[in-house]
Amino acid sequence: MKNHWTNHLSGYVKVQVNGRGATRFINRLLEQKVLVWDVKNMGTETVVFYMKLEEVPTLRVAARKSECKVTFLERKGAYFFGKKLLKYSGLLVGLFLFCTLIFILSNVVWGIEIKGASPATKHEVRKALEEMDIKVGKLQFGLDQMEDIQKELSERVPAITWIGVQLKGTTFEFQVVEKKQPKKEANETYMNLIAAKSGTIVQPMVEKGQGIVEKNQYVQKGDILVSGFIGREDNKKYVGAKGKVMAETWYKTTVTVPLKTNLFVFNGDSKTKNTIKFGDFEMPVWGFGEHGFPEYEVEEDRKAFRFFGWEIPITFHKKTYLSKEKAVRVYTEEEAAVQAEKMARQDVLKLAPDDASIIDEKILHKRSHNGKVKMTIHYQVLENIAIGQPMIQGD
């Protein structure tokens, strides 16, 4: 029936009425607006039906005024189920507390293992983890994402080249790759040092081998800078060239900067929502209502729940909505020129080796047209142009 589910929540009973006038008894209940359903005649003097629990007092009053006997055959609904549970409330509370305790303990960090590192590096990693508040006994929900932990450890511990981070149950595993000096091979490959690009020699610094070039000498790409052998032609000794050859090199770059740019900037407003998700069902925990930001970006953090070390399909989601607003960045021609120079320097340093430095620059061309400033700049750069080239003995 239409309201059966509401009857189930409030409770209902199955009633049997025996005696002469059982049918009249039912009619009397209906006259008093008592809701009955599934009425069945079980004989000439027996009727069975269902009714709401809340209307049982009316039934009792009617029964006292009749010659019929009323018997309750079944009790159904949430009310009676709750009464049964109440009998075992102590057991249920204990079971709930036990499961809650196991659930919490399953989401605590109980172990930290560091593999592939020397004792000194292990100490540095553990020290960094303590500073990051990653330690035994810490709830996993409050920790950063694995990628963020990996990145921060790489920055904090200079001795490592790479570190892998993995959470296995309640144990953090860190796989470390340390920075190591390359070992000399028994059969060392002999090589010359040649010019990686054209330039003017500023300072040759030869550690092994025979220097071929001198200061202020112009060399082209591929020229030999340091020979890998020493001695006379009839008594060569292969040693393998080693060293640096600092040279002045040249770069030219063109950069265009608009005088007016439309962009979005963060305005400092944010809203955080915490939810627990089970399959497609998502239940809000904190941060109700809409954020109301016309433009925004979302940062999402997800934590999986575990039970007895197993990851269960229940996850904790933290979404942070960062409000943005439209803005217009306007440069004067002078300001745009300054920005163009900065961008050009960055472009050049990306192309040059890490230890390179800019020693001079010259603006070759500057033009303002159609709301843009366009500049072409020539740079003089000081860098090591020496690279190894294997030697063939007998050359």
Secondary structure as UniProt FT lines:
FT   TURN            2..3
FT   HELIX           4..10
FT   STRAND          12..18
FT   TURN            20..21
FT   HELIX           22..31
FT   TURN            32..33
FT   STRAND          36..41
FT   STRAND          46..52
FT   HELIX           53..55
FT   HELIX           56..64
FT   STRAND          69..76
FT   HELIX           78..87
FT   HELIX           89..106
FT   STRAND          111..115
FT   HELIX           119..131
FT   TURN            132..133
FT   TURN            136..137
FT   HELIX           140..142
FT   HELIX           146..156
FT   TURN            158..159
FT   STRAND          160..168
FT   TURN            169..170
FT   STRAND          171..178
FT   STRAND          191..195
FT   STRAND          199..208
FT   STRAND          210..211
FT   TURN            215..216
FT   STRAND          218..219
FT   TURN            221..222
FT   STRAND          224..227
FT   STRAND          229..230
FT   TURN            233..234
FT   STRAND          237..238
FT   STRAND          242..258
FT   STRAND          260..278
FT   TURN            279..280
FT   STRAND          281..286
FT   STRAND          295..307
FT   TURN            308..309
FT   STRAND          310..330
FT   HELIX           333..351
FT   TURN            354..355
FT   STRAND          357..369
FT   TURN            370..371
FT   STRAND          372..384
FT   STRAND          386..390
FT   TURN            393..394
//
